[in-house]
């Protein structure tokens, strides 16, 4: 019964999305207001139907309704409730259903927020939203159907989700955060198509496009970091990023979306780079489709990927259709964008933004080639090749350092032509501080060229961002004699969005410094611990106090109790091996974090009363996660609606109360 209800809802969502796509595109072509209103109603109907199907699946999972094949595939009576909810996206069919639900929410939110203010572009954009929605609903009634007819006989229990998804709480938040990033890129894609079709992309269109880029970009940023944190906390190899193809699948659209966010400032401020900005948005959406194909087609072998499925060819066809559609649209419509300006001053903020964009595109191309080259070689020649970390690191580090340097140069330069005196006044003081700081880092042991250069560029960019935040505060104190607190609050209120961007920059700077130092100066050793015997690792003494076994409903944990003493005092770490049925055990490392470094212990094996331990000492790791939190905070500040805009959206009677 639940399966039939869910299937019916998905089928109805396909009808609503398909009809809405036709009506919306027709409204965009003919500029028909009645057709546009009908397309909106159909879009809201799609959102309601597909999310009702998601709720049906959640109910089936929670109630262990094994007559629904997807529940029989991933459910288990022994699985805790929070893991049961995670099962919704633990396998291919459920993940596509969840994707459709998130897309429905995004479409409804975009129509609610922009439906009246973006009348020029929204009809065509809505048609595009619903074309994408139709494709995913089609997958759900075809090769990725989670509501297929009930298996006979109906099983009384199931195997539960993938053990890797049960092993850490981060898997409750990491996949949904990535979905919110990937799926959300459909909205700026639709807005870009609508702007190209109408030839209208000025400040009025650039602002909502940048907002709908920022929201999924923020989720994607946090999702990528949470994925690295999960890998660090679960997989036991002491690292957080290995240039895995599926890791790269999420990184590729992040790179182009970051470039697009910067480029989108220029149409709003300088009436330039309109076609380039829209092209970046289109490419970002195409890369999200490519990333989805990479994770769900089975073409890549990865702990992050789903098993081989039948949706790969269908996805490739959809990617090809979208690609040719984007190329055709750019070829026929980009020259219709009104008022396209040019970047005329070589030394200016516009030039820095353009160079920043080119570096992001080069970074994207490098990652894309390294990720897909082995697949292309195998398809053409039948030869299996691998492109590993040495290639990516050799290519990525110089580009990354250049981007980091431009994070300081761009905000330091003015819009338009900059005089030599202005450039010297803005650039030389923070550069001098950066040189002094990097000299101190050299004395403290950061002596390899690339990490040292990364620290110098990071300090330069950080000083510029802090100056941009604090200079208005100092001006108010000096000119208006305000107190420090009032000056800060007033200056922050007037420059909130600009300050939010600089907070994001500061978070990324912290992350880059952490990555540079943790990857260059990590130390590790394999140790065999026996009860009561001390082993020395760096500045720490490790002693095995004993082992114990804990039995839970869905797993058995074999835990090593390790006593640690060192400069920070004495503490205990309990790395473990977790066993889920007859599957190979999965480790849970134990990590002690300090502001300067992490001590990380992972169990290699347990042989009687002896325990093999892989120990890591990784400098500056905590700052990677702290930096991600700062990025999230800055993104929230950027996306928070302005008070005037929020009041304008209220009914007339409510505006008085809001004010």
Rosetta blueprint (number, residue, H / E / L):
1 X L
2 X H
3 X H
4 X H
5 X H
6 X H
7 X H
8 X H
9 X H
10 X H
11 X H
12 X H
13 X H
14 X H
15 X H
16 X H
17 X H
18 X H
19 X H
20 X H
21 X H
22 X H
23 X H
24 X H
25 X H
26 X H
27 X H
28 X H
29 X H
30 X H
31 X L
32 X L
33 X H
34 X H
35 X H
36 X H
37 X H
38 X H
39 X H
40 X H
41 X H
42 X H
43 X H
44 X H
45 X H
46 X H
47 X H
48 X H
49 X H
50 X H
51 X H
52 X H
53 X H
54 X H
55 X H
56 X H
57 X H
58 X H
59 X H
60 X H
61 X H
62 X H
63 X L
64 X L
65 X L
66 X L
67 X L
68 X L
69 X H
70 X H
71 X H
72 X H
73 X H
74 X H
75 X L
76 X L
77 X L
78 X L
79 X L
80 X L
81 X H
82 X H
83 X H
84 X H
85 X H
86 X H
87 X H
88 X H
89 X H
90 X L
91 X L
92 X H
93 X H
94 X H
95 X H
96 X H
97 X H
98 X H
99 X H
100 X H
101 X H
102 X H
103 X H
104 X H
105 X H
106 X H
107 X H
108 X H
109 X H
110 X H
111 X H
112 X H
113 X H
114 X H
115 X L
116 X L
117 X L
118 X L
119 X H
120 X H
121 X H
122 X H
123 X H
124 X H
125 X H
126 X H
127 X H
128 X H
129 X H
130 X H
131 X H
132 X H
133 X H
134 X H
135 X H
136 X H
137 X H
138 X H
139 X H
140 X H
141 X H
142 X L
143 X L
144 X L
145 X L
146 X L
147 X L
148 X L
149 X L
150 X L
151 X L
152 X L
153 X L
154 X L
155 X L
156 X L
157 X L
158 X L
159 X L
160 X L
161 X L
162 X L
163 X H
164 X H
165 X H
166 X H
167 X L
168 X L
169 X L
170 X H
171 X H
172 X H
173 X H
174 X H
175 X H
176 X H
177 X H
178 X H
179 X H
180 X H
181 X H
182 X H
183 X H
184 X H
185 X H
186 X H
187 X H
188 X H
189 X H
190 X H
191 X H
192 X H
193 X H
194 X H
195 X H
196 X H
197 X H
198 X H
199 X L
200 X L
201 X L
202 X L
203 X H
204 X H
205 X H
206 X H
207 X H
208 X H
209 X H
210 X H
211 X H
212 X H
213 X H
214 X H
215 X H
216 X H
217 X H
218 X H
219 X H
220 X H
221 X H
222 X H
223 X H
224 X H
225 X H
226 X H
227 X H
228 X H
229 X H
230 X H
231 X H
232 X H
233 X H
234 X H
235 X L
236 X L
237 X L
238 X L
239 X L
240 X L
241 X L
242 X L
243 X L
244 X L
245 X H
246 X H
247 X H
248 X H
249 X H
250 X H
251 X H
252 X H
253 X H
254 X H
255 X H
256 X H
257 X H
258 X H
259 X H
260 X H
261 X H
262 X H
263 X H
264 X H
265 X H
266 X H
267 X H
268 X H
269 X H
270 X L
271 X L
272 X E
273 X L
274 X H
275 X H
276 X H
277 X H
278 X H
279 X H
280 X H
281 X H
282 X H
283 X H
284 X H
285 X H
286 X H
287 X H
288 X H
289 X H
290 X H
291 X H
292 X H
293 X H
294 X H
295 X H
296 X H
297 X L
298 X L
299 X L
300 X L
301 X L
302 X L
303 X L
304 X L
305 X L
306 X L
307 X L
308 X L
309 X L
310 X L
311 X H
312 X H
313 X H
314 X H
315 X H
316 X H
317 X H
318 X H
319 X H
320 X H
321 X H
322 X H
323 X H
324 X H
325 X H
326 X H
327 X H
328 X H
329 X H
330 X H
331 X H
332 X H
333 X H
334 X H
335 X H
336 X H
337 X L
338 X L
339 X L
340 X L
341 X E
342 X L
343 X L
344 X L
345 X L
346 X L
347 X L
348 X L
349 X H
350 X H
351 X H
352 X H
353 X H
354 X H
355 X H
356 X H
357 X H
358 X H
359 X H
360 X H
361 X H
362 X H
363 X H
364 X H
365 X H
366 X H
367 X H
368 X H
369 X H
370 X H
371 X H
372 X H
373 X H
374 X H
375 X H
376 X H
377 X H
378 X H
379 X H
380 X H
381 X H
382 X L
383 X L
384 X L
385 X L
386 X L
387 X L
388 X L
389 X H
390 X H
391 X H
392 X H
393 X H
394 X H
395 X H
396 X H
397 X H
398 X H
399 X H
400 X H
401 X H
402 X H
403 X H
404 X H
405 X H
406 X H
407 X H
408 X H
409 X H
410 X H
411 X H
412 X H
413 X L
414 X L
415 X L
416 X L
417 X L
418 X L
419 X L
420 X H
421 X H
422 X H
423 X H
424 X H
425 X H
426 X H
427 X H
428 X H
429 X H
430 X H
431 X H
432 X H
433 X H
434 X H
435 X H
436 X H
437 X H
438 X H
439 X H
440 X H
441 X H
442 X H
443 X H
444 X L
445 X L
446 X L
447 X L
448 X L
449 X H
450 X H
451 X H
452 X H
453 X H
454 X H
455 X H
456 X H
457 X H
458 X H
459 X H
460 X H
461 X H
462 X H
463 X H
464 X H
465 X H
466 X H
467 X H
468 X H
469 X H
470 X H
471 X H
472 X H
473 X H
474 X H
475 X H
476 X H
477 X H
478 X H
479 X H
480 X H
481 X L
482 X L
483 X L
484 X H
485 X H
486 X H
487 X H
488 X H
489 X H
490 X H
491 X H
492 X H
493 X H
494 X H
495 X L
496 X H
497 X H
498 X H
499 X H
500 X H
501 X H
502 X H
503 X H
504 X H
505 X H
506 X H
507 X H
508 X H
509 X H
510 X H
511 X H
512 X H
513 X H
514 X H
515 X H
516 X H
517 X H
518 X H
519 X H
520 X H
521 X L
522 X L
523 X E
524 X E
525 X E
526 X E
527 X E
528 X E
529 X E
530 X L
531 X E
532 X L
533 X L
534 X E
535 X E
536 X E
537 X E
538 X L
539 X L
540 X E
541 X E
542 X E
543 X E
544 X E
545 X E
546 X E
547 X E
548 X E
549 X E
550 X E
551 X E
552 X L
553 X L
554 X L
555 X L
556 X E
557 X E
558 X E
559 X E
560 X E
561 X E
562 X E
563 X E
564 X E
565 X E
566 X E
567 X L
568 X L
569 X E
570 X E
571 X E
572 X E
573 X E
574 X L
575 X L
576 X E
577 X E
578 X E
579 X E
580 X L
581 X L
582 X L
583 X L
584 X L
585 X L
586 X E
587 X E
588 X E
589 X L
590 X E
591 X E
592 X E
593 X E
594 X L
595 X L
596 X L
597 X E
598 X E
599 X E
600 X E
601 X E
602 X E
603 X E
604 X E
605 X E
606 X E
607 X E
608 X L
609 X L
610 X E
611 X E
612 X E
613 X E
614 X E
615 X E
616 X E
617 X E
618 X E
619 X E
620 X L
621 X L
622 X H
623 X H
624 X H
625 X H
626 X H
627 X H
628 X H
629 X H
630 X H
631 X H
632 X H
633 X H
634 X H
635 X H
636 X H
637 X H
638 X H
639 X H
640 X L
641 X L
642 X L
643 X H
644 X H
645 X H
646 X H
647 X H
648 X H
649 X L
650 X L
651 X L
652 X H
653 X H
654 X H
655 X H
656 X H
657 X H
658 X H
659 X L
